[in-house]
Amino acid sequence: MTKVKEELDASRAETAMQASSYPTERNQFDVYCDMCGEVFFVDELTFEKVSEALREGFDNPFVCDDCRGEFDEAAYL
């Protein structure tokens, strides 16, 4: 069975997790950005990954898109 590019892209991790600043049908679980502390809503899979990391004693792995962009930008200065 072949898949079209849109189907393959939709299953990629980069496009699968899209946090929102408000709850949506897909994003029902709240997490905090580790850098700015703002609340974002994510899907269940992302929430479970963040929760598991915290249970294991790691720092919060969730960073919002804005903070990630600022961090990446600062790395090139």
C-alpha positions as CSV (number, residue, x, y, z in Angstrom):
1,M,0.0,0.0,0.0
2,T,1.5,3.3,-1.0
3,K,1.0,6.6,0.9
4,V,0.9,10.1,-0.5
5,K,3.3,12.7,0.9
6,E,0.6,14.3,3.0
7,E,-0.1,11.1,4.8
8,L,3.6,10.6,5.5
9,D,4.1,14.2,6.7
10,A,1.0,13.9,8.9
11,S,2.6,11.0,10.8
12,R,5.9,12.7,11.3
13,A,6.7,13.8,14.9
14,E,7.3,17.4,13.9
15,T,3.8,17.9,12.6
16,A,2.1,15.6,15.0
17,M,2.6,17.8,18.1
18,Q,1.2,21.2,17.7
19,A,0.5,22.9,21.1
20,S,-2.2,25.5,21.4
21,S,-2.7,28.3,23.9
22,Y,-6.3,27.1,24.5
23,P,-7.9,23.6,24.7
24,T,-9.0,22.1,21.4
25,E,-10.7,18.9,20.5
26,R,-7.3,17.3,20.1
27,N,-5.3,19.3,22.7
28,Q,-7.0,18.7,26.0
29,F,-4.0,18.3,28.3
30,D,-2.2,21.3,29.9
31,V,1.6,21.6,30.2
32,Y,3.9,24.4,31.1
33,C,6.7,25.7,28.9
34,D,10.0,25.1,30.7
35,M,11.4,28.4,29.6
36,C,8.6,31.0,29.8
37,G,6.2,29.1,32.2
38,E,3.1,29.7,30.0
39,V,0.4,27.1,29.9
40,F,-0.1,25.3,26.6
41,F,-2.5,22.5,25.6
42,V,-1.1,19.4,23.9
43,D,-2.4,16.0,22.8
44,E,-2.4,13.0,25.0
45,L,0.8,11.5,23.5
46,T,2.8,14.6,24.2
47,F,1.3,15.0,27.7
48,E,2.3,11.4,28.5
49,K,5.9,12.0,27.2
50,V,6.2,15.1,29.4
51,S,4.7,13.4,32.4
52,E,7.0,10.4,32.0
53,A,10.1,12.6,31.9
54,L,9.0,14.4,35.0
55,R,8.3,11.1,36.8
56,E,11.7,9.9,35.9
57,G,13.3,13.0,37.5
58,F,14.2,14.9,34.3
59,D,13.6,18.5,33.7
60,N,10.4,19.5,31.9
61,P,11.1,18.7,28.2
62,F,8.3,20.9,26.9
63,V,9.4,24.2,25.3
64,C,6.9,26.2,23.3
65,D,7.5,27.2,19.7
66,D,8.3,30.9,20.6
67,C,10.9,30.0,23.2
68,R,12.4,27.3,21.0
69,G,12.7,29.9,18.2
70,E,14.3,32.4,20.5
71,F,16.7,29.7,21.9
72,D,17.7,28.6,18.3
73,E,18.2,32.3,17.3
74,A,20.4,33.0,20.3
75,A,22.5,29.9,19.4
76,Y,23.5,31.6,16.2
77,L,24.7,34.9,17.7
